[in-house]
């Protein structure tokens, strides 16, 4: 086996290449791609202004976001759902405790 052939059988780090069955087993299932929302879509969903969302991004607070490019920002649906869930106020049927 010459040097070129040996190099093609291993990765750059010197580890053996995975077999085809290894690759197939890791990529066999459906790949889950998160739903990405625009700033306008999130503003509409949450009744927040796009300016508020931009300010929160600048301050790096409230809702996590994904920066896909210099001027391209998206939000994951799962992060919006989690943010809304944290703000859920549960109610009881036993009157209003704030009026005491």
C-alpha positions as CSV (number, residue, x, y, z in Angstrom):
1,X,0.0,0.0,0.0
2,X,1.5,3.3,-1.0
3,X,1.3,6.6,0.9
4,X,-1.5,8.1,-1.2
5,X,-3.7,5.0,-0.7
6,X,-3.1,4.9,3.0
7,X,-4.0,8.6,3.4
8,X,-7.4,8.1,1.5
9,X,-8.4,5.4,4.1
10,X,-8.2,7.7,7.1
11,X,-9.4,11.1,8.0
12,X,-7.1,14.1,8.4
13,X,-6.8,13.5,12.2
14,X,-5.5,10.0,11.4
15,X,-8.6,8.2,12.6
16,X,-10.2,5.5,10.4
17,X,-12.9,6.6,8.1
18,X,-16.4,5.5,9.2
19,X,-17.8,2.5,7.2
20,X,-20.7,3.1,4.9
21,X,-23.0,1.3,7.4
22,X,-21.9,3.8,10.1
23,X,-22.7,6.7,7.9
24,X,-26.1,5.3,6.9
25,X,-27.2,4.5,10.4
26,X,-26.5,8.1,11.5
27,X,-28.3,9.7,8.7
28,X,-31.1,7.2,8.2
29,X,-33.9,9.1,10.0
30,X,-35.7,12.3,9.1
31,X,-33.8,15.4,10.0
32,X,-35.7,17.9,12.1
33,X,-35.2,21.5,10.9
34,X,-36.5,24.1,13.3
35,X,-39.2,26.5,12.1
36,X,-37.6,29.9,11.6
37,X,-39.7,33.0,11.9
38,X,-39.0,36.5,10.7
39,X,-39.1,39.5,13.0
40,X,-42.4,40.6,11.5
41,X,-43.9,37.2,12.1
42,X,-42.8,37.2,15.8
43,X,-44.1,40.7,16.2
44,X,-47.5,39.7,14.9
45,X,-47.6,36.5,17.1
46,X,-46.6,38.4,20.3
47,X,-48.2,41.8,19.7
48,X,-44.7,43.3,20.1
49,X,-43.4,45.9,17.7
50,X,-40.5,45.0,15.4
51,X,-38.6,47.9,17.0
52,X,-39.0,46.3,20.5
53,X,-37.7,43.0,19.1
54,X,-34.7,44.8,17.5
55,X,-33.9,46.5,20.8
56,X,-34.1,43.2,22.7
57,X,-31.7,41.7,20.2
58,X,-29.3,44.6,20.7
59,X,-29.5,44.2,24.4
60,X,-29.3,40.4,24.1
61,X,-32.4,39.9,26.3
62,X,-35.7,38.2,26.3
63,X,-36.1,36.0,23.2
64,X,-33.1,34.1,21.7
65,X,-32.5,34.7,18.0
66,X,-30.5,33.2,15.1
67,X,-28.3,35.5,13.1
68,X,-28.0,34.0,9.6
69,X,-26.2,37.0,8.1
70,X,-25.3,40.6,8.8
71,X,-28.9,41.8,8.3
72,X,-30.7,38.4,8.4
73,X,-32.2,37.5,11.8
74,X,-34.7,34.7,12.5
75,X,-36.3,33.3,15.6
76,X,-36.9,29.6,16.3
77,X,-40.5,28.6,16.9
78,X,-39.4,26.6,19.9
79,X,-37.8,29.6,21.5
80,X,-41.0,31.7,21.0
81,X,-43.1,28.9,22.5
82,X,-40.7,28.6,25.5
83,X,-40.8,32.4,26.0
84,X,-44.6,32.5,26.0
85,X,-44.7,29.5,28.3
86,X,-42.6,31.3,30.9
87,X,-45.0,34.2,30.8
88,X,-48.1,32.1,31.4
89,X,-50.1,33.2,34.4
90,X,-52.2,30.4,35.9
91,X,-55.5,31.3,37.4
92,X,-57.6,29.8,40.2
93,X,-61.3,29.8,40.7
94,X,-61.0,31.1,44.2
95,X,-61.3,34.9,43.7
96,X,-58.7,37.5,43.1
97,X,-55.8,37.3,45.6
98,X,-54.5,40.7,44.4
99,X,-57.5,42.6,45.8
100,X,-56.8,41.9,49.5
